Amino acid sequence: QPNATIFIQIILHTTPEKSASTNFKNEYINGYNEAIKGLADNTTIYYIDINQLFDDGNGAMRAELSGDGVHLKAQHYIPWRDLLLRTVPASLAPATTETQTA
């Protein structure tokens, strides 16, 4: 798809406990995310930082949002979805019924 617009999302941070006790370290995740961010040109490839929704003040996922320190609990996917819907340019959003019938 040569005319495709691409949206790339960063890797979620882990909780402080998970980061400290496993190889799911936030310092590694930050490095990967910087590499991912480098792919974006903000013309045809857009970078979306979802960590802004879930991080504490220290760059780690807030512990209460996850049961295992890596994955979000189900109810926290709604703010993620909402961020994506706000981030996607309006020109790429599906046409409304009103627009389709006009």
MMTF fields as JSON, N, C-alpha, C and O atoms, coordinates in Angstrom:
{
  "mmtfVersion": "1.0.0",
  "mmtfProducer": "UNKNOWN",
  "numBonds": 407,
  "numAtoms": 408,
  "numGroups": 102,
  "numChains": 1,
  "numModels": 1,
  "chainsPerModel": [1],
  "groupsPerChain": [102],
  "chainIdList": ["A"],
  "bondAtomList": [4, 2, 8, 6, 12, 10, 16, 14, 20, 18, 24, 22, 28, 26, 32, 30, 36, 34, 40, 38, 44, 42, 48, 46, 52, 50, 56, 54, 60, 58, 64, 62, 68, 66, 72, 70, 76, 74, 80, 78, 84, 82, 88, 86, 92, 90, 96, 94, 100, 98, 104, 102, 108, 106, 112, 110, 116, 114, 120, 118, 124, 122, 128, 126, 132, 130, 136, 134, 140, 138, 144, 142, 148, 146, 152, 150, 156, 154, 160, 158, 164, 162, 168, 166, 172, 170, 176, 174, 180, 178, 184, 182, 188, 186, 192, 190, 196, 194, 200, 198, 204, 202, 208, 206, 212, 210, 216, 214, 220, 218, 224, 222, 228, 226, 232, 230, 236, 234, 240, 238, 244, 242, 248, 246, 252, 250, 256, 254, 260, 258, 264, 262, 268, 266, 272, 270, 276, 274, 280, 278, 284, 282, 288, 286, 292, 290, 296, 294, 300, 298, 304, 302, 308, 306, 312, 310, 316, 314, 320, 318, 324, 322, 328, 326, 332, 330, 336, 334, 340, 338, 344, 342, 348, 346, 352, 350, 356, 354, 360, 358, 364, 362, 368, 366, 372, 370, 376, 374, 380, 378, 384, 382, 388, 386, 392, 390, 396, 394, 400, 398, 404, 402],
  "bondOrderList": [1, 1, 1, 1, 1, 1, 1, 1, 1, 1, 1, 1, 1, 1, 1, 1, 1, 1, 1, 1, 1, 1, 1, 1, 1, 1, 1, 1, 1, 1, 1, 1, 1, 1, 1, 1, 1, 1, 1, 1, 1, 1, 1, 1, 1, 1, 1, 1, 1, 1, 1, 1, 1, 1, 1, 1, 1, 1, 1, 1, 1, 1, 1, 1, 1, 1, 1, 1, 1, 1, 1, 1, 1, 1, 1, 1, 1, 1, 1, 1, 1, 1, 1, 1, 1, 1, 1, 1, 1, 1, 1, 1, 1, 1, 1, 1, 1, 1, 1, 1, 1],
  "groupList": [{"groupName": "GLN", "atomNameList": ["N", "CA", "C", "O"], "elementList": ["N", "C", "C", "O"], "formalChargeList": [0, 0, 0, 0], "bondAtomList": [1, 0, 2, 1, 3, 2], "bondOrderList": [1, 1, 2], "singleLetterCode": "Q", "chemCompType": "L-PEPTIDE LINKING"}, {"groupName": "PRO", "atomNameList": ["N", "CA", "C", "O"], "elementList": ["N", "C", "C", "O"], "formalChargeList": [0, 0, 0, 0], "bondAtomList": [1, 0, 2, 1, 3, 2], "bondOrderList": [1, 1, 2], "singleLetterCode": "P", "chemCompType": "L-PEPTIDE LINKING"}, {"groupName": "ASN", "atomNameList": ["N", "CA", "C", "O"], "elementList": ["N", "C", "C", "O"], "formalChargeList": [0, 0, 0, 0], "bondAtomList": [1, 0, 2, 1, 3, 2], "bondOrderList": [1, 1, 2], "singleLetterCode": "N", "chemCompType": "L-PEPTIDE LINKING"}, {"groupName": "ALA", "atomNameList": ["N", "CA", "C", "O"], "elementList": ["N", "C", "C", "O"], "formalChargeList": [0, 0, 0, 0], "bondAtomList": [1, 0, 2, 1, 3, 2], "bondOrderList": [1, 1, 2], "singleLetterCode": "A", "chemCompType": "L-PEPTIDE LINKING"}, {"groupName": "THR", "atomNameList": ["N", "CA", "C", "O"], "elementList": ["N", "C", "C", "O"], "formalChargeList": [0, 0, 0, 0], "bondAtomList": [1, 0, 2, 1, 3, 2], "bondOrderList": [1, 1, 2], "singleLetterCode": "T", "chemCompType": "L-PEPTIDE LINKING"}, {"groupName": "ILE", "atomNameList": ["N", "CA", "C", "O"], "elementList": ["N", "C", "C", "O"], "formalChargeList": [0, 0, 0, 0], "bondAtomList": [1, 0, 2, 1, 3, 2], "bondOrderList": [1, 1, 2], "singleLetterCode": "I", "chemCompType": "L-PEPTIDE LINKING"}, {"groupName": "PHE", "atomNameList": ["N", "CA", "C", "O"], "elementList": ["N", "C", "C", "O"], "formalChargeList": [0, 0, 0, 0], "bondAtomList": [1, 0, 2, 1, 3, 2], "bondOrderList": [1, 1, 2], "singleLetterCode": "F", "chemCompType": "L-PEPTIDE LINKING"}, {"groupName": "LEU", "atomNameList": ["N", "CA", "C", "O"], "elementList": ["N", "C", "C", "O"], "formalChargeList": [0, 0, 0, 0], "bondAtomList": [1, 0, 2, 1, 3, 2], "bondOrderList": [1, 1, 2], "singleLetterCode": "L", "chemCompType": "L-PEPTIDE LINKING"}, {"groupName": "HIS", "atomNameList": ["N", "CA", "C", "O"], "elementList": ["N", "C", "C", "O"], "formalChargeList": [0, 0, 0, 0], "bondAtomList": [1, 0, 2, 1, 3, 2], "bondOrderList": [1, 1, 2], "singleLetterCode": "H", "chemCompType": "L-PEPTIDE LINKING"}, {"groupName": "GLU", "atomNameList": ["N", "CA", "C", "O"], "elementList": ["N", "C", "C", "O"], "formalChargeList": [0, 0, 0, 0], "bondAtomList": [1, 0, 2, 1, 3, 2], "bondOrderList": [1, 1, 2], "singleLetterCode": "E", "chemCompType": "L-PEPTIDE LINKING"}, {"groupName": "LYS", "atomNameList": ["N", "CA", "C", "O"], "elementList": ["N", "C", "C", "O"], "formalChargeList": [0, 0, 0, 0], "bondAtomList": [1, 0, 2, 1, 3, 2], "bondOrderList": [1, 1, 2], "singleLetterCode": "K", "chemCompType": "L-PEPTIDE LINKING"}, {"groupName": "SER", "atomNameList": ["N", "CA", "C", "O"], "elementList": ["N", "C", "C", "O"], "formalChargeList": [0, 0, 0, 0], "bondAtomList": [1, 0, 2, 1, 3, 2], "bondOrderList": [1, 1, 2], "singleLetterCode": "S", "chemCompType": "L-PEPTIDE LINKING"}, {"groupName": "TYR", "atomNameList": ["N", "CA", "C", "O"], "elementList": ["N", "C", "C", "O"], "formalChargeList": [0, 0, 0, 0], "bondAtomList": [1, 0, 2, 1, 3, 2], "bondOrderList": [1, 1, 2], "singleLetterCode": "Y", "chemCompType": "L-PEPTIDE LINKING"}, {"groupName": "GLY", "atomNameList": ["N", "CA", "C", "O"], "elementList": ["N", "C", "C", "O"], "formalChargeList": [0, 0, 0, 0], "bondAtomList": [1, 0, 2, 1, 3, 2], "bondOrderList": [1, 1, 2], "singleLetterCode": "G", "chemCompType": "PEPTIDE LINKING"}, {"groupName": "ASP", "atomNameList": ["N", "CA", "C", "O"], "elementList": ["N", "C", "C", "O"], "formalChargeList": [0, 0, 0, 0], "bondAtomList": [1, 0, 2, 1, 3, 2], "bondOrderList": [1, 1, 2], "singleLetterCode": "D", "chemCompType": "L-PEPTIDE LINKING"}, {"groupName": "MET", "atomNameList": ["N", "CA", "C", "O"], "elementList": ["N", "C", "C", "O"], "formalChargeList": [0, 0, 0, 0], "bondAtomList": [1, 0, 2, 1, 3, 2], "bondOrderList": [1, 1, 2], "singleLetterCode": "M", "chemCompType": "L-PEPTIDE LINKING"}, {"groupName": "ARG", "atomNameList": ["N", "CA", "C", "O"], "elementList": ["N", "C", "C", "O"], "formalChargeList": [0, 0, 0, 0], "bondAtomList": [1, 0, 2, 1, 3, 2], "bondOrderList": [1, 1, 2], "singleLetterCode": "R", "chemCompType": "L-PEPTIDE LINKING"}, {"groupName": "VAL", "atomNameList": ["N", "CA", "C", "O"], "elementList": ["N", "C", "C", "O"], "formalChargeList": [0, 0, 0, 0], "bondAtomList": [1, 0, 2, 1, 3, 2], "bondOrderList": [1, 1, 2], "singleLetterCode": "V", "chemCompType": "L-PEPTIDE LINKING"}, {"groupName": "TRP", "atomNameList": ["N", "CA", "C", "O"], "elementList": ["N", "C", "C", "O"], "formalChargeList": [0, 0, 0, 0], "bondAtomList": [1, 0, 2, 1, 3, 2], "bondOrderList": [1, 1, 2], "singleLetterCode": "W", "chemCompType": "L-PEPTIDE LINKING"}],
  "groupTypeList": [0, 1, 2, 3, 4, 5, 6, 5, 0, 5, 5, 7, 8, 4, 4, 1, 9, 10, 11, 3, 11, 4, 2, 6, 10, 2, 9, 12, 5, 2, 13, 12, 2, 9, 3, 5, 10, 13, 7, 3, 14, 2, 4, 4, 5, 12, 12, 5, 14, 5, 2, 0, 7, 6, 14, 14, 13, 2, 13, 3, 15, 16, 3, 9, 7, 11, 13, 14, 13, 17, 8, 7, 10, 3, 0, 8, 12, 5, 1, 18, 16, 14, 7, 7, 7, 16, 4, 17, 1, 3, 11, 7, 3, 1, 3, 4, 4, 9, 4, 0, 4, 3],
  "groupIdList": [1, 2, 3, 4, 5, 6, 7, 8, 9, 10, 11, 12, 13, 14, 15, 16, 17, 18, 19, 20, 21, 22, 23, 24, 25, 26, 27, 28, 29, 30, 31, 32, 33, 34, 35, 36, 37, 38, 39, 40, 41, 42, 43, 44, 45, 46, 47, 48, 49, 50, 51, 52, 53, 54, 55, 56, 57, 58, 59, 60, 61, 62, 63, 64, 65, 66, 67, 68, 69, 70, 71, 72, 73, 74, 75, 76, 77, 78, 79, 80, 81, 82, 83, 84, 85, 86, 87, 88, 89, 90, 91, 92, 93, 94, 95, 96, 97, 98, 99, 100, 101, 102],
  "secStructList": [7, 6, 6, 7, 7, 3, 3, 3, 3, 7, 7, 7, 7, 7, 7, 2, 2, 2, 2, 2, 2, 1, 1, 7, 7, 2, 2, 2, 2, 2, 2, 2, 2, 2, 2, 2, 2, 6, 6, 7, 7, 1, 1, 1, 3, 3, 3, 3, 7, 7, 2, 2, 2, 2, 5, 7, 6, 6, 1, 1, 5, 7, 4, 4, 4, 5, 1, 1, 1, 1, 1, 5, 7, 4, 4, 4, 2, 2, 2, 2, 2, 2, 2, 2, 2, 2, 2, 1, 7, 4, 4, 4, 1, 7, 7, 7, 2, 2, 2, 2, 2, 7],
  "xCoordList": [0.819, 0.0, 0.874, 1.167, 1.292, 2.202, 1.631, 2.397, 0.325, -0.274, -0.809, -1.556, -0.439, -0.94, -0.358, 0.784, -1.167, -0.697, -0.516, -1.395, 0.606, 0.962, 1.017, 1.577, 0.43, 0.493, 1.24, 0.858, 2.316, 3.071, 2.951, 3.023, 2.767, 2.637, 3.883, 4.527, 4.19, 5.339, 5.009, 3.867, 6.023, 5.869, 5.511, 6.139, 4.506, 4.117, 5.242, 5.948, 5.393, 6.305, 5.753, 4.576, 6.596, 6.169, 6.14, 6.62, 5.577, 5.519, 6.928, 7.818, 7.142, 8.476, 8.97, 10.14, 8.083, 8.479, 8.905, 9.935, 8.118, 8.445, 9.747, 10.577, 9.925, 11.133, 12.376, 13.429, 12.251, 13.392, 13.729, 14.87, 12.742, 12.956, 13.024, 13.214, 12.872, 12.89, 13.671, 14.226, 13.696, 14.313, 13.36, 13.722, 12.142, 11.192, 11.505, 10.638, 12.714, 13.203, 12.785, 12.885, 12.321, 11.878, 13.013, 12.77, 14.234, 15.345, 15.514, 15.848, 15.289, 15.346, 14.171, 14.329, 12.987, 11.781, 11.965, 11.577, 12.548, 12.789, 13.693, 13.469, 14.701, 15.588, 14.858, 15.034, 14.034, 13.233, 12.267, 12.09, 11.646, 10.689, 11.348, 10.751, 12.559, 13.287, 13.539, 13.42, 13.888, 14.107, 12.808, 12.813, 11.701, 10.397, 10.045, 9.586, 10.265, 9.957, 10.755, 10.265, 11.97, 12.812, 12.27, 12.705, 11.335, 10.73, 9.672, 9.341, 9.149, 8.054, 8.567, 9.604, 7.819, 8.133, 7.021, 7.136, 5.955, 4.794, 4.163, 3.511, 4.37, 3.726, 2.924, 1.732, 3.597, 2.924, 3.056, 2.327, 3.983, 4.175, 4.116, 4.915, 3.155, 2.938, 3.266, 2.984, 3.851, 4.257, 3.235, 2.919, 2.723, 1.735, 2.298, 2.616, 2.414, 2.932, 1.769, 1.147, 1.477, 0.384, 0.827, -0.009, 2.137, 2.614, 2.158, 2.058, 1.885, 1.427, 0.157, -0.102, -0.624, -1.862, -1.636, -2.416, -0.588, -0.461, 0.737, 0.851, 1.62, 2.845, 2.647, 1.784, 3.472, 3.575, 4.544, 4.928, 4.933, 5.844, 7.28, 8.114, 7.583, 8.951, 9.151, 10.186, 8.179, 8.342, 8.103, 8.705, 7.234, 6.859, 5.339, 4.658, 4.814, 3.372, 2.899, 3.522, 1.802, 1.231, 0.777, 0.042, 1.211, 0.992, -0.47, -0.793, -1.364, -2.781, -3.447, -4.574, -2.773, -3.341, -3.098, -3.662, -2.269, -1.853, -1.912, -1.645, -2.265, -2.245, -0.912, -0.56, -0.165, 1.105, 2.314, 3.441, 2.083, 3.184, 3.557, 4.403, 2.931, 3.238, 1.999, 2.041, 0.9, -0.321, -1.33, -1.428, -2.078, -3.12, -4.314, -4.603, -4.997, -6.286, -7.276, -7.113, -8.296, -9.224, -9.812, -9.898, -10.213, -10.895, -9.994, -10.485, -8.697, -7.775, -7.52, -6.795, -8.115, -8.021, -8.922, -8.692, -9.943, -10.86, -10.133, -10.28, -9.349, -8.602, -7.588, -7.329, -7.029, -6.1, -6.848, -6.388, -8.001, -8.819, -9.151, -9.034, -9.564, -9.946, -8.775, -8.961, -7.567, -6.388, -6.156, -5.849, -6.303, -6.124, -7.152, -6.822, -8.383, -9.426, -9.177, -9.523, -8.582, -8.247, -7.013, -6.878, -6.125, -4.84, -4.927, -4.242, -5.754, -5.867, -6.449, -7.509, -5.78, -6.304, -7.736, -8.113, -8.516, -9.927, -10.113, -11.112, -9.174, -9.314, -9.244, -9.672, -8.716, -8.627, -9.774, -9.958, -10.544, -11.665, -12.742, -12.906, -13.485, -14.56, -15.609, -15.892, -16.16, -17.201, -18.434, -18.764, -19.109, -20.346, -21.47, -21.332, -22.568, -23.728, -24.214, -24.601, -24.193, -24.634, -23.768, -24.271, -22.459, -21.527, -21.729, -21.656, -21.982, -22.122, -23.359, -23.354, -24.415, -25.645, -25.725, -26.613, -24.814, -24.871, -24.381, -24.36],
  "yCoordList": [-1.167, 0.0, 1.244, 1.782, 1.711, 2.849, 4.147, 5.026, 4.292, 5.515, 5.363, 6.219, 4.302, 4.05, 5.053, 5.494, 5.394, 6.164, 5.173, 4.349, 5.246, 4.256, 4.931, 6.017, 4.273, 4.723, 3.66, 2.49, 4.076, 3.139, 3.569, 4.752, 2.577, 2.844, 2.346, 1.383, 3.022, 2.627, 1.365, 0.906, 0.832, -0.32, 0.213, 1.15, -0.383, 0.032, -0.203, -1.209, 0.728, 0.512, -0.578, -0.931, -1.096, -2.052, -1.339, -0.213, -2.008, -1.432, -1.37, -2.084, -0.541, -0.47, -1.828, -2.169, -2.595, -3.917, -4.846, -5.513, -4.897, -5.769, -5.32, -6.151, -4.013, -3.486, -3.833, -4.129, -3.795, -4.055, -5.54, -5.894, -6.412, -7.827, -8.745, -9.951, -8.206, -9.042, -8.328, -7.249, -8.951, -8.313, -7.357, -6.768, -7.188, -6.213, -4.844, -4.202, -4.418, -3.186, -1.959, -1.935, -0.956, 0.256, 0.96, 1.638, 0.817, 1.441, 0.793, 1.481, -0.522, -1.195, -0.751, -0.458, -0.709, -0.296, 1.112, 1.387, 2.003, 3.373, 3.394, 4.175, 2.546, 2.459, 1.977, 2.524, 0.943, 0.446, 1.518, 1.713, 2.212, 3.247, 4.389, 4.944, 4.743, 5.782, 5.319, 6.104, 4.045, 3.514, 3.535, 3.882, 3.166, 3.195, 4.631, 4.889, 5.556, 6.963, 7.479, 8.316, 6.986, 7.404, 7.014, 7.558, 6.088, 5.678, 6.667, 6.691, 7.475, 8.386, 9.615, 10.182, 10.008, 11.247, 12.282, 13.407, 11.906, 12.769, 13.307, 14.351, 12.584, 12.886, 11.671, 11.763, 10.552, 9.299, 8.252, 7.26, 8.477, 7.565, 8.383, 9.296, 8.041, 8.784, 7.914, 6.715, 8.524, 7.89, 8.253, 9.428, 7.261, 7.502, 7.013, 5.835, 7.936, 7.608, 7.344, 8.28, 6.077, 5.729, 5.683, 5.649, 5.683, 5.651, 6.87, 6.813, 7.957, 9.166, 8.912, 9.608, 7.927, 7.614, 6.778, 6.852, 5.997, 4.939, 5.059, 4.298, 5.997, 6.107, 6.878, 7.75, 6.527, 7.324, 8.472, 8.665, 9.211, 10.332, 9.932, 10.792, 8.638, 8.171, 7.356, 6.709, 7.376, 6.647, 5.165, 4.39, 4.746, 3.338, 3.25, 4.206, 2.095, 1.895, 1.924, 1.325, 2.617, 2.648, 1.235, 0.594, 0.765, -0.627, -1.03, -2.175, -0.115, -0.472, -0.739, -1.231, -0.426, -0.62, -2.013, -2.368, -2.804, -4.092, -5.174, -4.923, -6.375, -7.515, -8.235, -8.888, -8.123, -8.849, -7.935, -8.412, -6.629, -5.69, -5.38, -4.521, -6.073, -5.889, -5.481, -4.528, -6.194, -5.983, -5.176, -5.305, -4.339, -3.555, -4.434, -5.42, -4.059, -4.677, -4.196, -3.119, -5.0, -4.773, -3.368, -2.772, -2.833, -1.533, -0.392, 0.683, -0.61, 0.462, 0.519, 1.391, -0.407, -0.33, 0.761, 1.233, 1.171, 2.212, 3.552, 4.181, 4.023, 5.273, 5.148, 6.118, 3.969, 3.727, 3.921, 4.64, 3.27, 3.43, 4.897, 5.388, 5.59, 6.994, 7.853, 8.766, 7.57, 8.306, 8.072, 9.006, 6.832, 6.528, 7.263, 7.783, 7.308, 7.991, 9.492, 10.117, 10.078, 11.51, 11.778, 12.859, 10.817, 11.012, 10.853, 11.56, 9.94, 9.699, 10.958, 11.428, 11.498, 12.715, 12.524, 11.44, 13.574, 13.522, 13.044, 12.398, 13.355, 12.945, 11.438, 10.918, 10.734, 9.283, 8.592, 7.383, 9.345, 8.763, 8.337, 8.961, 7.27, 6.83, 7.932, 8.707, 7.985, 8.973, 8.679, 7.517, 9.71, 9.528, 9.189, 9.359, 8.716, 8.374, 9.61, 9.53, 10.758, 12.001, 12.337, 12.753, 12.145, 12.441, 11.471, 11.854, 10.209, 9.193, 9.408, 9.066, 9.963, 10.117, 11.452, 11.645, 12.361, 13.697, 13.661, 14.692],
  "zCoordList": [0.0, 0.0, 0.0, 1.068, -1.155, -1.211, -0.653, -0.258, -0.611, -0.099, 1.323, 1.797, 1.994, 3.347, 4.34, 4.213, 5.317, 6.461, 7.595, 7.849, 8.27, 9.297, 10.657, 10.808, 11.639, 13.025, 13.812, 13.808, 14.492, 15.311, 16.769, 17.099, 17.623, 19.046, 19.758, 19.342, 20.822, 21.616, 22.415, 22.45, 23.04, 23.932, 25.311, 25.805, 25.927, 27.271, 28.269, 28.206, 29.175, 30.294, 31.204, 31.122, 32.055, 33.072, 34.425, 34.561, 35.404, 36.745, 37.334, 36.87, 38.333, 38.942, 39.438, 39.264, 40.049, 40.567, 39.442, 39.545, 38.361, 37.225, 36.568, 36.201, 36.418, 35.802, 36.614, 36.05, 37.943, 38.825, 38.942, 39.238, 38.71, 39.01, 37.793, 37.952, 36.58, 35.373, 34.268, 34.472, 33.113, 31.944, 31.246, 30.228, 31.773, 31.237, 31.832, 32.425, 31.675, 32.296, 31.482, 30.256, 32.198, 31.513, 30.785, 29.787, 31.256, 30.53, 29.159, 28.195, 29.052, 27.753, 26.883, 25.697, 27.503, 26.778, 26.23, 25.094, 27.017, 26.544, 25.318, 24.394, 25.307, 24.144, 22.903, 21.815, 23.074, 21.948, 21.457, 20.255, 22.415, 22.029, 21.272, 20.35, 21.645, 20.897, 19.466, 18.525, 19.303, 17.954, 17.152, 15.971, 17.787, 17.125, 16.736, 15.623, 17.661, 17.402, 16.204, 15.447, 16.032, 14.918, 13.553, 12.538, 13.515, 12.245, 11.754, 10.568, 12.66, 12.322, 11.582, 11.926, 10.563, 9.853, 10.031, 9.544, 10.722, 10.974, 9.694, 9.693, 8.627, 7.354, 6.899, 6.608, 6.848, 6.491, 7.593, 7.608, 8.508, 9.639, 10.916, 11.125, 11.767, 13.003, 14.208, 14.224, 15.193, 16.446, 17.521, 17.704, 18.224, 19.272, 20.596, 20.756, 21.542, 22.874, 23.818, 24.321, 24.059, 24.966, 26.425, 27.328, 26.658, 28.045, 28.832, 30.057, 28.151, 28.834, 29.648, 30.629, 29.246, 29.961, 31.216, 32.166, 31.219, 32.217, 33.151, 34.112, 32.879, 33.675, 34.977, 35.086, 35.953, 37.169, 36.883, 35.73, 37.861, 37.653, 37.365, 37.082, 37.432, 37.244, 35.97, 35.811, 35.065, 33.801, 33.905, 33.161, 34.815, 34.946, 34.972, 35.342, 34.576, 34.628, 36.075, 36.952, 36.321, 37.663, 38.039, 37.288, 39.187, 39.604, 39.626, 39.312, 39.99, 40.109, 38.757, 38.714, 37.672, 36.337, 35.777, 34.742, 36.444, 35.902, 36.966, 38.141, 36.541, 37.453, 37.457, 38.439, 36.365, 36.263, 36.085, 35.957, 36.077, 35.932, 34.497, 34.247, 33.544, 32.128, 31.342, 30.563, 31.541, 30.77, 31.568, 32.788, 30.855, 31.502, 31.859, 31.183, 32.929, 33.24, 32.183, 31.61, 31.933, 30.816, 30.779, 29.706, 31.909, 31.902, 31.444, 31.1, 31.436, 31.045, 29.536, 29.057, 28.797, 27.345, 26.784, 25.671, 27.533, 27.06, 26.898, 25.85, 27.893, 27.666, 26.519, 25.806, 26.35, 25.239, 23.915, 23.028, 23.801, 22.598, 22.351, 21.229, 23.406, 23.267, 22.801, 21.996, 23.299, 22.837, 21.353, 20.613, 20.919, 19.497, 18.646, 17.58, 19.108, 18.351, 18.265, 17.263, 19.303, 19.268, 18.417, 17.845, 18.329, 17.668, 16.158, 15.418, 15.703, 14.265, 13.618, 14.032, 12.626, 11.981, 11.492, 11.047, 11.579, 11.207, 9.768, 9.452, 8.915, 7.513, 7.336, 6.305, 8.317, 8.227, 8.95, 8.806, 9.725, 10.459, 9.474, 8.426, 9.804, 8.901, 8.703, 9.617, 7.531, 7.24, 8.071, 8.307, 8.51, 9.262, 8.302, 7.091, 8.834, 8.0, 7.255, 6.089, 7.938, 7.321, 6.099, 5.055, 6.259, 5.153, 4.007, 2.839, 4.34, 3.3, 2.451, 1.268, 3.019, 2.273, 1.53, 0.7, 1.82, 1.199, -0.227, -0.899]
}
